[in-house]
Amino acid sequence: MIGDTIAAIATPLGTGGISIVRISGDNALDIGQSIFSKPLVKSHQMVLGKVKSRDKIIDEALACYFKAPRSYTGEDVVEIHCHGGIVVTRMVLDAALAAGAVPAKAGEFTRRAFLNGKIDLAQAEAVGDILCATTGDSIRAAVNQLEGALSKKISSLREEILGVSSHLLAMLDFSDEVDELPYDETKAKLSYISDEIEKLLASADDGRIIKDGVNTVIVGAPNVGKSSFLNAVAGEDRAIVTDIEGTTRDVLDVPVNIRGCRINLYDTAGIRKSDDPIEQIGVERSVAAIEKADLILLVLDGSRELKSYDKEIIRLVQGKNVICLINKSDLELKITKPDFDCVINISAKSGMGFDKLFDEIAKRYGKGDLVSEVIITGERHKQALTRANSFISHALSAISANHPIDMILGDLEHSIRALGEIDGMTVTDEIIDNIFANFCVGK
């Protein structure tokens, strides 16, 4: 058991059917029982009763006792399911605090689940990913990680490295009793481990897109319809649309769900030379956004011929991942179409061509076939795997150079520690603090 008995509201605060107040710790049952009118005797059984504070009835509610270790946190837990009003929920929480509980910190319930061995660190992060998921694919990827797919893979890799390390260590300590591990076999084992880590790292870009979405920048000259297009895709007026050139001065971001893909749309200032210093800053930010984009949607005005600044923008995005959109295609087309692999005629006004565009985006970025595999969705995991593989590579080089065994063992130990940062087997308090600080209170 860890520290004080904590309590928090575990559901979003607002008006709804029910709210849940969660209490966890050594004194959870005593505290829960002191504010609930019916006995909480049997674990995992819902009981209907009254919530009270100083002998005054607050609400009629359901309460459930989860006896340790068969609870989310691994501690004794009491959950009170009250009516979902803001005031009544806070009153139930206040009653628990008055009875001896202390307010839970952000992510403290899940942190206790990790520290009590109910879940490992990768699974704990998956809980946060589920809370923030915006598409079915991101949910499935997070659930896959919560069920331990990544943790099992990391554990398997660690065991492989430990097997090599153990034999090398035995050779060092008991050279007369232990057969030498053949040179080629040692390299083969470590090369296999390195290849498996590379496969995980190769999934990181797809994993990031599943989790965080496709960073998609809408670019073009002023008044070609970029903001109108953004508003049409978003289904609401998020960007200001006027006939005045240079209306958009900064980068506006809007997340949308397209065919199950999270697309982070960035509306940018029209790119052109300008004497207006504020507009010019917006143009510079547009150019910077292009460099960071996963996908560029180049919008051109199909009702006129290309102008000099249209051609300059085309040169700017040439060679990048571009879908060219010929807007105003419901009017007479006068444009000379540029040479891009994917050019789609659209109308931001009528929605013409949107289905074709959405199908193209789904074809490129739909990752549903990957979510059942072990994939990397977090930057922290990617960095840890990269470090682990660098130590494996160094160990392979040391073997080829006939370096002393203790130097090779050092590299393998560093690799094991790097892998341990992913599932929490070898992790610092600072990393743990940073992870759970991003959780909401009550989770």
C-alpha positions in Angstrom: 0.0 0.0 0.0 1.2 3.5 -0.8 0.7 6.6 1.3 -2.6 8.2 2.2 -6.0 7.2 1.2 -7.0 9.3 -1.8 -10.3 10.4 -3.3 -11.3 12.1 -6.5 -14.1 12.5 -9.0 -13.4 9.8 -11.6 -15.9 11.1 -14.2 -16.1 14.4 -16.2 -17.7 17.0 -14.0 -21.0 18.2 -15.4 -24.7 17.5 -15.6 -25.3 13.9 -16.5 -26.8 10.6 -15.4 -24.2 9.5 -12.9 -20.9 10.6 -11.5 -18.3 8.4 -9.8 -16.3 9.3 -6.7 -13.4 6.9 -6.2 -11.6 6.3 -2.9 -8.4 4.2 -2.7 -6.0 3.2 0.0 -5.7 1.4 3.4 -8.7 3.3 4.9 -10.9 3.3 1.8 -13.4 0.9 3.3 -13.6 2.8 6.6 -14.0 6.1 4.9 -16.5 4.8 2.3 -18.6 3.1 5.0 -18.6 6.2 7.2 -20.4 8.2 4.5 -22.7 5.4 3.2 -25.8 4.1 4.9 -25.7 0.4 4.0 -22.9 -2.1 4.9 -20.2 -2.6 2.3 -19.4 -6.2 3.1 -18.9 -8.2 0.0 -16.3 -7.2 -2.6 -17.4 -6.4 -6.1 -21.0 -6.0 -5.2 -23.1 -2.9 -5.9 -25.2 -1.7 -2.9 -28.0 0.9 -3.0 -28.0 3.3 -0.1 -27.7 6.9 1.0 -24.6 9.1 1.0 -24.4 11.2 4.1 -22.3 14.0 5.6 -22.6 14.8 9.3 -25.8 12.7 9.4 -27.4 14.7 6.6 -28.5 12.9 3.5 -26.7 14.1 0.4 -27.9 11.7 -2.3 -29.2 8.2 -3.0 -26.4 6.3 -4.7 -24.8 3.0 -5.5 -21.6 2.0 -3.8 -19.1 -0.8 -4.5 -16.2 -2.1 -2.5 -13.2 -3.6 -4.3 -11.0 -5.6 -1.9 -7.3 -5.5 -2.5 -5.6 -6.7 -4.5 -8.6 -7.2 -6.9 -9.0 -3.6 -7.7 -7.8 -1.1 -10.3 -5.1 0.3 -8.0 -4.3 -2.9 -6.2 -5.5 -1.3 -3.0 -8.8 -1.3 -1.2 -11.1 0.8 -3.3 -14.6 2.2 -2.8 -16.6 3.7 -5.7 -19.7 5.8 -5.1 -22.0 6.2 -8.1 -24.1 9.2 -7.4 -26.4 11.4 -9.5 -24.4 13.4 -12.1 -25.0 17.0 -11.0 -22.0 19.2 -10.4 -23.0 20.3 -6.8 -24.0 16.8 -5.6 -20.9 15.2 -6.9 -18.7 17.8 -5.2 -20.6 17.3 -2.0 -20.0 13.5 -2.1 -16.3 14.1 -2.7 -16.2 16.7 0.2 -17.8 14.1 2.4 -15.1 11.6 1.6 -12.4 14.2 2.2 -14.0 15.2 5.5 -14.0 11.6 6.6 -10.2 11.4 6.2 -9.3 11.0 2.5 -6.9 13.4 0.8 -7.4 14.8 -2.7 -5.8 12.6 -5.4 -3.2 14.1 -7.7 -3.3 13.9 -11.5 -3.1 10.3 -12.6 -2.5 9.1 -9.0 -4.9 6.1 -9.2 -3.2 4.8 -12.3 0.2 5.6 -10.8 -0.7 3.4 -7.8 -1.8 0.6 -10.1 1.7 0.8 -11.7 3.5 0.9 -8.4 1.4 -2.0 -7.0 2.2 -4.1 -10.0 -1.3 -4.2 -11.5 0.0 -2.8 -14.8 3.4 -1.9 -16.2 4.4 1.6 -17.4 3.6 0.9 -21.1 0.1 -0.2 -20.0 -0.3 2.8 -17.8 0.5 5.1 -20.7 -2.1 3.2 -22.8 -4.8 4.2 -20.3 -4.0 7.8 -21.0 -4.0 7.1 -24.8 -7.5 5.6 -24.5 -8.7 8.7 -22.7 -7.4 10.9 -25.5 -8.2 8.7 -28.5 -10.2 10.4 -31.3 -10.6 7.5 -33.8 -11.4 3.8 -33.7 -7.8 3.0 -34.8 -6.3 5.0 -32.0 -8.6 3.2 -29.5 -7.7 -0.2 -30.9 -3.9 0.6 -30.8 -4.2 1.8 -27.2 -6.2 -1.3 -26.1 -3.6 -3.5 -27.8 -0.9 -1.9 -25.7 -3.1 -2.0 -22.6 -3.5 -5.7 -23.0 0.3 -6.0 -23.0 1.3 -6.6 -26.6 4.2 -4.1 -26.4 5.2 -5.2 -22.9 5.5 -8.8 -24.0 7.7 -7.9 -26.9 9.9 -5.7 -24.7 10.1 -8.5 -22.2 11.1 -11.0 -24.9 13.8 -8.8 -26.2 15.2 -8.3 -22.7 15.3 -12.0 -22.1 17.2 -12.5 -25.4 19.8 -9.9 -24.3 20.0 -11.4 -20.8 20.6 -14.8 -22.3 23.7 -13.5 -24.2 24.8 -11.5 -21.2 24.5 -14.4 -18.8 26.6 -16.7 -20.9 29.3 -14.0 -21.4 29.4 -13.3 -17.7 29.7 -17.0 -17.0 32.5 -17.2 -19.4 34.2 -14.3 -17.6 33.8 -15.7 -14.1 34.0 -19.5 -14.8 36.2 -19.8 -17.9 37.3 -23.3 -16.9 33.8 -24.6 -16.5 31.7 -22.8 -19.2 32.0 -23.4 -22.9 32.7 -20.3 -24.9 29.7 -19.0 -26.8 30.7 -19.3 -30.5 31.7 -16.0 -32.1 29.2 -16.3 -35.0 26.4 -17.4 -32.7 26.8 -14.4 -30.4 26.8 -12.0 -33.3 23.7 -13.8 -34.8 21.8 -13.5 -31.6 22.5 -9.8 -31.2 21.9 -9.1 -34.9 18.4 -10.8 -34.5 17.7 -8.6 -31.5 18.8 -5.5 -33.4 16.5 -6.5 -36.3 13.5 -6.9 -34.0 14.1 -3.5 -32.5 14.4 -2.0 -36.0 11.0 -3.5 -36.9 9.5 -1.7 -33.9 11.2 1.5 -34.8 9.9 1.2 -38.3 6.4 1.3 -37.0 6.9 4.5 -35.1 5.7 6.9 -37.9 2.6 4.9 -38.5 2.0 4.7 -34.7 2.3 8.4 -34.3 -0.2 9.0 -37.1 -2.6 6.5 -35.5 -2.3 8.2 -32.1 -1.8 11.9 -32.9 -3.1 12.2 -36.5 -1.8 13.4 -39.8 -0.4 16.9 -39.7 -1.9 18.4 -42.8 -1.1 21.9 -44.0 -3.4 23.8 -46.4 -1.3 26.1 -48.5 -1.9 28.4 -51.4 -2.0 32.0 -52.5 -4.4 34.6 -50.9 -8.0 34.2 -51.8 -7.9 30.8 -53.5 -10.4 29.3 -51.0 -8.2 27.8 -48.3 -10.3 29.0 -45.4 -13.5 28.2 -47.1 -12.2 24.7 -47.7 -11.2 24.3 -44.0 -14.6 25.5 -42.9 -16.3 23.0 -45.3 -14.3 20.0 -44.1 -14.7 21.0 -40.4 -18.4 21.5 -40.8 -18.3 24.9 -39.0 -16.9 28.4 -39.5 -13.5 28.1 -37.9 -11.7 30.5 -40.2 -12.6 34.0 -41.3 -13.6 34.2 -45.0 -13.7 37.5 -46.9 -12.9 38.8 -50.3 -10.0 40.8 -48.8 -6.6 39.3 -49.5 -4.4 38.5 -46.5 -7.3 37.9 -44.0 -5.6 34.8 -42.5 -2.5 36.1 -40.5 -1.6 33.0 -38.5 -1.7 29.3 -38.6 -5.2 27.9 -37.5 -5.4 24.3 -36.5 -8.6 22.1 -36.6 -8.6 18.4 -35.9 -11.1 16.4 -38.1 -12.0 12.7 -38.5 -11.8 11.7 -42.2 -12.7 8.0 -42.9 -11.5 7.0 -39.5 -8.3 8.9 -39.8 -7.4 11.8 -37.5 -6.4 14.7 -39.7 -4.9 17.8 -38.1 -5.8 20.6 -40.6 -3.6 23.7 -40.5 -5.0 26.7 -42.4 -2.1 29.0 -43.2 -1.7 32.6 -44.4 -1.7 33.1 -48.1 1.9 32.9 -49.4 3.0 36.1 -51.2 5.4 39.0 -50.8 3.8 41.7 -48.6 4.8 45.0 -47.2 2.6 44.4 -44.2 4.9 43.2 -41.4 2.1 41.2 -39.7 1.1 39.5 -42.9 4.7 38.7 -43.6 5.1 37.0 -40.2 2.1 34.9 -41.1 3.7 33.9 -44.5 6.9 32.9 -42.7 4.9 30.7 -40.4 3.2 29.1 -43.4 6.5 28.2 -44.9 7.7 26.8 -41.6 4.5 24.7 -41.3 5.2 23.2 -44.7 8.5 21.8 -43.6 6.9 20.0 -40.6 3.9 18.7 -42.5 3.0 15.0 -43.1 0.7 16.0 -45.9 0.3 19.3 -47.9 -3.0 20.2 -49.5 -2.0 22.8 -52.2 -5.1 24.8 -53.1 -5.2 26.6 -56.4 -7.9 28.8 -57.9 -9.2 26.9 -61.0 -11.1 29.9 -62.3 -8.0 31.8 -63.3 -4.6 31.1 -64.8 -1.6 30.5 -62.5 0.0 33.7 -61.3 3.6 34.2 -60.4 3.1 33.6 -56.7 1.1 30.4 -57.4 4.1 29.1 -59.4 6.4 30.1 -56.5 4.3 28.1 -54.1 4.3 25.1 -56.5 8.1 25.3 -56.5 8.2 25.5 -52.7 6.2 22.3 -52.2 7.7 20.3 -55.2 9.1 17.0 -54.1 7.0 16.9 -50.9 3.9 14.8 -50.1 1.3 16.9 -51.9 -2.3 16.6 -52.9 -3.1 19.4 -55.3 -6.7 20.7 -55.0 -8.1 22.8 -57.9 -10.8 24.8 -56.1 -13.7 26.6 -57.8 -14.0 23.7 -60.2 -17.8 24.3 -60.3 -16.9 27.4 -62.4 -15.3 27.5 -65.9 -11.8 26.2 -65.5 -9.0 28.4 -66.9 -6.1 26.9 -65.0 -3.2 25.1 -66.5 -2.9 22.1 -64.1 0.5 21.7 -62.5 2.4 18.4 -62.6 1.6 16.6 -59.4 0.9 12.9 -58.9 -2.5 13.6 -57.3 -4.6 16.5 -58.6 -8.3 16.6 -57.5 -10.9 19.1 -58.7 -13.0 20.4 -55.8 -15.4 23.1 -54.9 -15.2 24.4 -51.3 -18.6 26.0 -51.9 -20.5 22.9 -53.0 -18.4 20.1 -51.6 -17.7 18.7 -55.0 -14.7 16.4 -55.1 -14.5 16.0 -51.3 -15.4 12.3 -51.4 -12.5 11.7 -53.8 -10.2 13.6 -51.6 -11.3 11.8 -48.5 -10.9 8.4 -50.2 -7.3 9.4 -51.2 -6.5 10.4 -47.6 -7.9 7.2 -46.3 -5.9 5.1 -48.8 -2.7 6.8 -47.7 -3.2 7.0 -44.0 -5.8 4.4 -43.0 -3.8 2.2 -40.6 -6.6 -0.2 -39.5 -4.5 -3.2 -40.7 -1.7 -2.3 -38.3 -3.5 -1.8 -35.0 -3.5 -5.5 -34.1 0.3 -5.6 -34.4 2.9 -4.5 -31.9 3.5 -0.9 -32.9 5.2 2.1 -31.3 2.9 5.1 -30.7 4.9 7.1 -28.2 8.0 9.3 -28.7 9.3 8.1 -25.4 9.2 4.5 -26.5 10.9 5.4 -29.8 13.8 7.2 -28.0 14.3 4.3 -25.6 14.4 1.7 -28.4 16.8 3.9 -30.4 19.2 4.0 -27.4 18.8 0.3 -26.8 19.7 -0.5 -30.4 22.7 1.9 -30.4 24.1 -0.1 -27.5 23.4 -3.4 -29.3 25.2 -2.0 -32.4 28.1 -1.0 -30.2 28.3 -4.4 -28.6 28.4 -6.0 -32.1 31.2 -3.7 -33.1 33.1 -4.6 -29.9 32.7 -8.3 -30.6 34.1 -7.8 -34.1 37.0 -5.9 -32.7 37.7 -8.6 -30.1 37.2 -6.1 -27.2 37.2 -7.5 -23.7 34.0 -9.3 -22.5 33.4 -6.8 -19.7 33.1 -3.9 -22.3 30.5 -5.9 -24.2 28.6 -6.7 -21.1 28.5 -3.0 -20.3 26.8 -2.2 -23.6 24.3 -5.0 -23.1 23.5 -3.8 -19.6 22.8 -0.3 -21.0 20.6 -1.8 -23.7 18.6 -3.7 -21.0 18.2 -0.5 -19.0 16.9 1.4 -22.0 14.3 -1.3 -22.8 13.3 -1.2 -19.1 12.3 2.5 -19.4 9.5 1.4 -21.7 7.7 -1.1 -19.3 9.0 0.5 -16.1 11.5 -2.2 -15.1 14.3 0.3 -15.0 12.9 3.8 -14.9 13.6 7.0 -12.9 11.1 8.8 -10.7 11.4 11.8 -13.0 10.1 9.8 -16.0 7.3 8.4 -13.9 6.3 11.9 -12.6 6.3 13.3 -16.2 4.1 10.5 -17.5 1.4 10.7 -14.8 1.4 14.5 -14.7 -0.3 14.4 -18.1 -3.2 12.4 -16.7 -6.4 14.0 -15.4 -7.3 13.9 -11.8 -9.5 10.9 -11.0 -7.7 8.5 -13.4 
